[in-house]
């Protein structure tokens, strides 16, 4: 992905704060469902900041309104990062660390990727994180149509649910390395 198409961290953060505040204000007025549905619609139609906000609320839940759902949180967060939200990428830093370390340990990959113009020193972490997330989205077939329709019965963090994402990250290493070297 062309890093010029990314939503920079400050813009994404400022938008995130604005959306989160509107949802929290609506929750206080008993209108959470309406405003959250509007944000979900924006997320569905490609608003990367809305995608990150939806992820946030699934990671936290909201008493009486929305259950914590680790699976939906990870799917939306990775989807937002795959679509170029650099604030979402930053939130996934710990999760992506293994993949980044594996790629950065291979000097040949980095040298070839820089020669080919796929990355620069300034954008390497962001671009590679984005590529890893794009690959995870493809491998897990993360689709906003399915995420919107998902029944939120609540899914707390578990090793089993997390393992699905870790395995997809591991399986992304070869295709991302091949892309970087192409």
C-alpha positions as CSV (number, residue, x, y, z in Angstrom):
1,X,0.0,0.0,0.0
2,X,1.2,3.5,-0.8
3,X,2.0,5.2,2.5
4,X,0.6,8.4,1.1
5,X,-2.8,6.8,1.4
6,X,-2.5,6.2,5.2
7,X,-4.5,8.2,7.7
8,X,-1.7,9.7,9.9
9,X,-1.7,9.0,13.6
10,X,-2.7,12.6,14.7
11,X,-5.7,12.8,12.3
12,X,-6.8,9.3,13.2
13,X,-6.4,10.0,17.0
14,X,-8.3,13.4,16.8
15,X,-11.2,11.7,14.8
16,X,-11.2,8.8,17.3
17,X,-11.6,11.1,20.3
18,X,-14.4,13.0,18.5
19,X,-16.3,9.8,17.6
20,X,-15.8,8.3,21.1
21,X,-17.0,11.4,22.8
22,X,-20.2,11.5,20.6
23,X,-20.9,7.8,21.5
24,X,-20.2,8.3,25.3
25,X,-22.5,11.4,25.3
26,X,-25.2,9.5,23.5
27,X,-24.9,6.6,26.0
28,X,-25.4,9.1,28.9
29,X,-28.6,10.2,27.1
30,X,-29.8,6.6,26.5
31,X,-29.1,6.9,22.8
32,X,-26.1,4.6,22.5
33,X,-27.6,2.2,20.1
34,X,-28.5,5.0,17.6
35,X,-25.1,6.7,17.6
36,X,-23.2,3.4,17.7
37,X,-25.2,2.1,14.7
38,X,-24.3,5.3,12.8
39,X,-20.6,4.8,13.6
40,X,-20.9,1.2,12.5
41,X,-22.4,2.3,9.2
42,X,-19.5,4.7,8.6
43,X,-17.1,1.8,9.5
44,X,-18.8,-0.5,7.0
45,X,-18.5,2.1,4.2
46,X,-14.8,2.5,4.8
47,X,-14.3,5.2,7.4
48,X,-11.0,3.9,9.0
49,X,-11.5,6.1,12.1
50,X,-15.0,4.7,12.6
51,X,-13.5,1.2,12.2
52,X,-11.1,1.9,15.0
53,X,-13.8,3.3,17.2
54,X,-16.0,0.3,16.7
55,X,-13.0,-1.9,17.7
56,X,-12.5,0.2,20.8
57,X,-16.0,-0.2,22.0
58,X,-15.8,-4.0,21.4
59,X,-12.6,-4.0,23.4
60,X,-14.2,-2.2,26.4
61,X,-17.9,-3.0,26.1
62,X,-20.4,-0.6,27.6
63,X,-22.5,-1.7,30.6
64,X,-26.1,-2.4,29.5
65,X,-25.4,-1.5,25.9
66,X,-22.6,-3.5,24.4
67,X,-20.7,-6.6,25.5
68,X,-17.0,-6.9,25.4
69,X,-16.1,-9.0,22.3
70,X,-12.4,-9.7,21.9
71,X,-12.9,-11.4,18.5
72,X,-14.8,-8.4,17.0
73,X,-12.3,-6.0,18.6
74,X,-9.4,-7.7,16.9
75,X,-11.2,-8.1,13.6
76,X,-12.2,-4.4,13.5
77,X,-8.8,-3.1,14.7
78,X,-6.8,-5.2,12.2
79,X,-9.3,-4.2,9.5
80,X,-8.8,-0.5,10.3
81,X,-5.0,-0.9,10.4
82,X,-5.1,-2.8,7.0
83,X,-7.0,0.1,5.6
84,X,-4.2,2.5,6.6
85,X,-5.2,3.9,10.0
86,X,-1.8,4.6,11.7
87,X,-3.4,5.1,15.1
88,X,-4.9,1.5,14.8
89,X,-1.5,0.3,13.7
90,X,0.0,1.8,16.8
91,X,-2.6,0.1,19.0
92,X,-1.6,-3.3,17.5
93,X,2.1,-2.7,18.0
94,X,2.4,-5.4,20.7
95,X,0.4,-7.9,18.7
96,X,2.4,-7.2,15.5
97,X,5.8,-7.2,17.2
98,X,6.6,-10.8,16.5
99,X,5.9,-10.3,12.8
100,X,7.9,-7.0,12.6
101,X,10.8,-8.6,14.4
102,X,10.9,-11.6,12.1
103,X,10.9,-9.3,9.0
104,X,13.4,-6.8,10.4
105,X,15.8,-9.6,11.4
106,X,16.2,-10.4,7.7
107,X,18.5,-7.7,6.3
108,X,18.1,-9.1,2.7
109,X,14.3,-8.5,2.8
110,X,14.8,-4.9,4.0
111,X,17.6,-4.1,1.6
112,X,15.6,-5.5,-1.4
113,X,12.4,-3.7,-0.3
114,X,14.2,-0.4,-0.1
115,X,15.9,-0.9,-3.4
116,X,12.5,-1.7,-5.0
117,X,11.0,1.4,-3.4
118,X,8.5,-0.7,-1.4
119,X,9.6,0.9,1.9
120,X,11.8,3.7,3.1
121,X,13.6,4.1,6.5
122,X,10.9,6.6,7.5
123,X,7.9,4.5,6.7
124,X,9.1,0.9,7.1
125,X,7.3,0.1,10.4
126,X,4.0,1.6,9.3
127,X,4.1,0.0,5.8
128,X,5.1,-3.4,7.0
129,X,2.5,-3.3,9.8
130,X,-0.1,-2.3,7.3
131,X,1.0,-5.2,5.0
132,X,0.8,-7.7,7.8
133,X,-2.7,-6.5,8.7
134,X,-3.8,-6.7,5.0
135,X,-2.6,-10.2,4.9
136,X,-4.4,-11.2,8.1
137,X,-7.6,-9.7,6.7
138,X,-7.2,-11.8,3.6
139,X,-6.3,-15.0,5.5
140,X,-9.1,-14.7,8.0
141,X,-11.5,-13.3,5.3
142,X,-12.4,-10.4,7.6
143,X,-15.3,-8.7,5.9
144,X,-17.2,-5.7,7.3
145,X,-20.5,-7.2,6.0
146,X,-19.9,-10.1,8.3
147,X,-18.6,-8.0,11.2
148,X,-21.7,-5.8,11.1
149,X,-24.0,-8.8,11.1
150,X,-22.1,-10.6,13.9
151,X,-24.1,-11.5,17.0
152,X,-22.5,-9.8,19.9
153,X,-23.0,-12.4,22.6
154,X,-19.8,-11.3,24.2
155,X,-16.5,-13.0,23.7
156,X,-13.9,-12.4,26.4
157,X,-10.2,-12.7,25.7
158,X,-9.0,-16.3,25.5
159,X,-5.9,-18.0,24.3
160,X,-8.1,-19.9,21.8
161,X,-9.5,-16.7,20.2
162,X,-6.1,-15.0,20.2
163,X,-4.4,-18.0,18.7
164,X,-6.5,-17.5,15.5
165,X,-5.0,-14.0,15.1
166,X,-1.4,-15.1,16.1
167,X,-1.5,-17.9,13.5
168,X,-2.7,-15.6,10.8
169,X,0.1,-13.2,11.7
170,X,2.6,-16.1,11.4
171,X,1.1,-17.2,8.1
172,X,1.4,-13.6,6.8
173,X,5.2,-13.5,7.2
174,X,6.1,-15.3,3.9
175,X,3.6,-13.5,1.6
176,X,4.6,-10.1,3.1
177,X,8.3,-10.8,2.8
178,X,7.8,-12.0,-0.8
179,X,5.8,-8.8,-1.6
180,X,8.5,-6.6,0.0
181,X,11.2,-8.3,-2.1
182,X,9.2,-8.2,-5.4
